[in-house]
Structure formats: C-alpha cells, structure tokens
Amino acid sequence: MGRLIVIKQQPVMECALDILTELVKHKTVTLKAMGQSIPTAVAVANVITENMLKESSKILDIAVDSENADGKYAFALVSIIKITISKTN
C-alpha cells in the first residue's frame, strides 16, 4: 500500500522532490490537500507525472470531498482533494 502525504502551502518543487523520494520507496503515494493547498497538490502531481517521471508514472485516482472545518464556525466546510500517483517502472 502507498503512503498518504498531506500537502501544505509550501514551494511546489520542494514538495515534488519529497514526493519523488516517497515514490521510490513505496511505488504509490496519495497526496491530500485541504482548502487553499489544493492548487499546490495539483501542481505537484502535474510536475511529477508530466516532468519528473513522464513515462514511468501515472495518476491512479482523484477524489474530491469536503469535511467540517475546525474553527470558529461549526457549519463551515473545507474542500479536500486526494490524488493517488503510481510509479509504473
């Protein structure tokens, strides 16, 4: 089974290198991002599958969901995305 990695708001290339290291170890990695970190997760997935491991990786699954946000408003929802990337070779 792969590894779940939570994406925060950090530089895309820094995160992509961390994910690349995990893909070498585990073959499958799931990126999870919430709220404003979603564009970072999408960019990281694109960098890995289109640039770094172009012919030897693919996106297996993309799941979009929402859950209650921890904060001062009990009714607030936050968007979540999970992107599963697999190393094929």
Beta strands, then each sheet from edge to edge (+ up, - down):
strand 1: 3-7
strand 2: 28-34
strand 3: 57-68
strand 4: 77-87
sheet 1: 1+ 2+ 4- 3+
end
